[in-house]
Amino acid sequence: MLLAVDAGNTNLTVGAFSGNRLVRQWRIETDSRRPAAFYARALRAPWRGLAKPTAAVFGSVVPALDAKLSAAIEKAFGLSAAAVTPRSKLGLRLKVKAPGQVGADRVLNALALKATVGAPAIAIDFGTATTFDCVDAAGDYVGGAILLGPNSAARALHEFTAKLPLARVRKPARAIGRDTVECLQAGLYFGYLGMIREVLARTRAELPGSPRVVATGGLSGLFLKDLPEVRHEPDLTLHGLRIAHEILHHRP
């Protein structure tokens, strides 16, 4: 059994793997102010009924949480967790200007892309930020794009205006909203759909070899019906952690 933790800015997505199979998944709200003991309980409690993990791996884009997460895994399961970073020896070349600046989640997405759909390929990850991650025909990570995620945009509209409410991101029936919430939902959904299509079209044009495209992340399922050419891989990053563990564990 493998414990895999994808530590993002909004949530920690936790996966329990038995071999290649993801048998359980849950989320923990990210809050770097909480102590390691809180995260130890939040990791251990949902594990009930499963065999004790024999290994643990995590990737994090929240530096303030890294030490606490390592301590929490040690406290919960008595394991020393492997941390995946851009410097990890994974056999994935980062062909970008500043390899050390590539987020762990983007490294993991690229790693999983190669294993699940082959190369070249593009992953669209709908998280706190929406990222495009690209693997070229040689299987190397070559960069992508970053934009604000839909939920983050909804919160920004609420927090930086005097009267706009916090709207749930959903697909509305029409683009012309009839009240403030409908107007927000129309702008958020159709606006993001337009951004995704434009960035994807340009990315495809720049990445030779007819790349396959997959979507992952919390809101990926919402946009899929309007992106029929995109394959849904909701657990792509967790599988990237599993693959990274296998590579690191079997490396001589």
C-alpha positions as CSV (number, residue, x, y, z in Angstrom):
1,M,0.0,0.0,0.0
2,L,1.2,3.5,-0.9
3,L,0.2,6.8,0.6
4,A,0.3,9.6,-2.0
5,V,-0.4,13.2,-1.1
6,D,-0.7,16.1,-3.6
7,A,-0.5,19.2,-1.5
8,G,-2.1,22.1,-3.4
9,N,-3.0,25.7,-2.4
10,T,-6.6,24.9,-1.7
11,N,-6.6,21.2,-0.8
12,L,-4.4,18.2,0.0
13,T,-5.6,15.4,-2.3
14,V,-4.8,12.1,-0.7
15,G,-4.7,8.7,-2.4
16,A,-4.3,5.2,-1.2
17,F,-2.8,2.9,-3.8
18,S,-2.8,-0.9,-3.8
19,G,-0.3,-1.6,-6.6
20,N,-1.4,0.5,-9.6
21,R,-5.0,0.8,-8.3
22,L,-6.3,3.9,-6.5
23,V,-8.5,2.3,-3.9
24,R,-9.4,5.4,-1.8
25,Q,-9.1,9.2,-2.2
26,W,-10.0,12.1,0.0
27,R,-9.3,15.8,0.4
28,I,-8.1,17.9,3.4
29,E,-8.3,21.7,3.4
30,T,-4.9,23.3,3.1
31,D,-4.0,25.5,6.0
32,S,-0.3,25.8,6.8
33,R,-1.2,27.3,10.2
34,R,-2.5,24.0,11.4
35,P,0.0,21.7,13.3
36,A,1.4,18.5,12.1
37,A,-0.8,16.6,14.6
38,F,-4.0,17.9,12.8
39,Y,-2.7,16.6,9.5
40,A,-1.7,13.3,11.1
41,R,-5.2,12.7,12.2
42,A,-6.7,13.8,8.9
43,L,-4.4,11.3,7.1
44,R,-4.9,8.4,9.4
45,A,-8.7,8.5,10.1
46,P,-9.9,7.8,6.5
47,W,-7.4,5.0,6.2
48,R,-9.4,2.8,8.5
49,G,-10.1,-0.6,7.0
50,L,-7.1,-0.6,4.7
51,A,-3.8,-2.3,5.2
52,K,-1.1,-0.1,6.7
53,P,0.9,1.8,4.0
54,T,4.4,0.6,3.5
55,A,5.6,3.7,1.7
56,A,4.6,7.4,1.3
57,V,5.3,10.0,-1.3
58,F,4.1,13.6,-1.6
59,G,4.4,16.6,-3.9
60,S,3.8,20.1,-2.7
61,V,3.4,23.6,-4.0
62,V,3.0,25.0,-0.5
63,P,6.5,25.3,1.0
64,A,5.2,26.3,4.5
65,L,3.5,22.9,4.7
66,D,6.3,20.6,3.6
67,A,8.0,20.0,7.0
68,K,4.6,19.6,8.7
69,L,3.4,17.1,6.1
70,S,6.6,15.1,6.5
71,A,6.1,15.1,10.3
72,A,2.4,14.2,10.0
73,I,3.1,11.2,7.8
74,E,5.8,10.0,10.3
75,K,3.4,10.5,13.2
76,A,0.4,8.8,11.5
77,F,2.2,5.8,9.9
78,G,5.8,5.8,11.1
79,L,7.0,6.4,7.5
80,S,9.6,8.7,6.0
81,A,7.9,10.2,3.0
82,A,9.7,10.9,-0.3
83,A,9.2,14.4,-1.5
84,V,8.9,14.9,-5.3
85,T,10.5,18.2,-6.5
86,P,11.8,19.5,-9.9
87,R,15.2,18.1,-8.8
88,S,14.0,14.5,-8.3
89,K,15.7,12.0,-10.6
90,L,12.6,10.8,-12.5
91,G,14.0,10.4,-16.0
92,L,12.0,13.5,-17.1
93,R,13.9,16.3,-18.7
94,L,12.6,19.8,-17.9
95,K,13.4,21.7,-21.1
96,V,12.5,25.1,-19.7
97,K,14.5,28.3,-18.8
98,A,14.3,27.7,-15.0
99,P,13.7,24.0,-14.2
100,G,13.9,24.7,-10.4
101,Q,10.8,26.9,-10.7
102,V,8.5,24.1,-12.1
103,G,5.9,23.2,-9.6
104,A,5.8,19.6,-8.3
105,D,2.3,19.2,-9.5
106,R,3.4,20.1,-13.1
107,V,6.3,17.6,-12.9
108,L,3.9,14.9,-11.7
109,N,1.3,15.7,-14.4
110,A,4.0,15.5,-17.1
111,L,5.2,12.2,-15.7
112,A,1.7,10.7,-15.7
113,L,1.0,12.0,-19.2
114,K,3.9,10.0,-20.6
115,A,2.6,6.9,-18.9
116,T,-1.2,7.2,-19.5
117,V,-1.5,8.7,-23.0
118,G,2.1,8.8,-24.4
119,A,3.9,11.7,-26.0
120,P,3.3,14.3,-27.2
121,A,0.5,15.3,-24.8
122,I,-1.1,18.2,-22.9
123,A,-2.6,18.2,-19.5
124,I,-5.1,20.9,-18.4
125,D,-5.2,20.9,-14.6
126,F,-8.2,22.8,-13.1
127,G,-7.0,23.7,-9.6
128,T,-6.5,26.9,-7.7
129,A,-4.7,27.9,-10.8
130,T,-5.5,26.3,-14.2
131,T,-2.3,25.1,-15.7
132,F,-1.4,23.7,-19.1
133,D,1.5,21.2,-19.0
134,C,3.1,20.0,-22.2
135,V,5.2,16.9,-23.0
136,D,6.9,16.9,-26.4
137,A,7.3,13.9,-28.8
138,A,10.6,13.0,-27.0
139,G,8.8,12.8,-23.7
140,D,10.4,15.9,-22.2
141,Y,8.5,18.6,-20.3
142,V,8.5,21.8,-22.3
143,G,6.4,24.2,-20.3
144,G,2.9,25.5,-20.7
145,A,0.6,28.2,-19.4
146,I,-0.9,29.3,-16.1
147,L,-4.1,31.2,-15.5
148,L,-6.3,31.9,-12.5
149,G,-8.6,29.0,-11.7
150,P,-12.4,29.5,-12.0
151,N,-13.0,29.2,-8.2
152,S,-10.2,31.6,-7.5
153,A,-11.7,34.1,-10.0
154,A,-15.1,33.8,-8.3
155,R,-13.5,34.5,-4.9
156,A,-11.6,37.5,-6.3
157,L,-14.8,39.0,-7.7
158,H,-16.5,38.7,-4.3
159,E,-13.5,39.9,-2.2
160,F,-12.5,42.8,-4.4
161,T,-16.0,44.3,-5.0
162,A,-18.5,45.8,-2.6
163,K,-21.6,44.1,-3.7
164,L,-20.9,41.0,-5.8
165,P,-21.7,37.7,-4.0
166,L,-19.6,34.6,-4.0
167,A,-21.0,32.5,-6.9
168,R,-20.7,28.8,-7.4
169,V,-19.0,28.0,-10.6
170,R,-21.4,26.0,-12.8
171,K,-22.6,25.9,-16.4
172,P,-25.7,28.2,-16.7
173,A,-28.5,27.7,-19.2
174,R,-27.8,30.9,-21.0
175,A,-25.1,33.6,-21.4
176,I,-27.4,36.5,-20.6
177,G,-27.8,36.3,-16.8
178,R,-31.1,37.6,-15.3
179,D,-29.7,38.4,-11.9
180,T,-26.3,39.0,-10.4
181,V,-25.5,35.4,-9.6
182,E,-26.5,34.3,-13.1
183,C,-24.4,37.0,-14.6
184,L,-21.4,35.9,-12.6
185,Q,-21.9,32.3,-13.5
186,A,-22.3,33.1,-17.2
187,G,-19.1,35.2,-17.1
188,L,-17.1,32.6,-15.1
189,Y,-18.2,29.5,-17.1
190,F,-18.3,30.8,-20.7
191,G,-15.4,33.2,-20.1
192,Y,-13.2,30.3,-18.8
193,L,-14.4,28.0,-21.6
194,G,-13.3,30.6,-24.1
195,M,-9.9,31.0,-22.4
196,I,-9.4,27.2,-22.3
197,R,-10.2,26.8,-26.0
198,E,-7.9,29.7,-27.0
199,V,-4.9,28.6,-24.9
200,L,-5.4,25.0,-26.0
201,A,-5.6,25.9,-29.7
202,R,-2.4,27.9,-29.5
203,T,-0.7,25.2,-27.5
204,R,-1.6,22.5,-30.0
205,A,-0.3,24.7,-32.8
206,E,3.0,25.1,-31.1
207,L,3.5,21.5,-30.0
208,P,4.3,19.3,-33.0
209,G,2.9,15.8,-33.5
210,S,-0.9,16.0,-32.9
211,P,-0.7,15.9,-29.1
212,R,-3.4,14.2,-27.1
213,V,-5.1,16.3,-24.4
214,V,-6.3,15.3,-20.9
215,A,-8.1,17.2,-18.2
216,T,-7.6,16.8,-14.5
217,G,-8.3,18.6,-11.2
218,G,-11.4,19.5,-9.3
219,L,-13.4,21.4,-11.9
220,S,-12.2,19.4,-14.9
221,G,-15.5,17.4,-15.2
222,L,-17.6,20.6,-15.4
223,F,-16.0,21.7,-18.7
224,L,-15.6,18.4,-20.4
225,K,-19.0,18.4,-22.3
226,D,-17.8,21.5,-24.1
227,L,-14.3,20.1,-24.8
228,P,-15.2,16.8,-26.6
229,E,-11.7,16.3,-27.8
230,V,-10.3,16.2,-24.2
231,R,-10.0,13.0,-22.3
232,H,-10.8,13.0,-18.6
233,E,-8.1,11.8,-16.2
234,P,-9.4,13.1,-12.8
235,D,-6.6,11.4,-10.8
236,L,-3.7,12.3,-13.1
237,T,-1.5,14.0,-10.4
238,L,-2.0,11.2,-7.9
239,H,-0.9,8.7,-10.5
240,G,2.1,10.9,-11.2
241,L,3.0,10.4,-7.5
242,R,2.6,6.7,-7.8
243,I,4.8,6.6,-10.9
244,A,7.4,8.8,-9.2
245,H,7.5,6.5,-6.2
246,E,8.0,3.5,-8.5
247,I,10.9,5.3,-10.3
248,L,12.6,6.5,-7.1
249,H,12.1,3.1,-5.3
250,H,13.5,1.0,-8.1
251,R,16.4,3.4,-9.0
252,P,19.7,1.6,-8.3
